[in-house]
């Protein structure tokens, strides 16, 4: 499922109060709002981004055919970029 792109629309505090139903429907459709009071921005209303669940089958399909992780090489690569600090060796 694809979500509509977020579009920001400027509305006054009065518009929010008087047209709350319309604002709620627009939020559900992916529109975000910059709320102003006396022309000064005071807040933002943005749609809630619902997490997308991925099935076990989709995850397995995405990783199918990849080589197994070489943990020793993986650790060496990580250590090359970070301070390794104390650690247990992978065997």
Secondary structure, DSSP 8 states (H G I E B T S, - for coil): ------EEEEEEHHHHHHTHHHHHHHHHTTEEEEEEETTEEEEEE----------HHHHHHHHTT-----HHHHHHHHHHHS---S-----
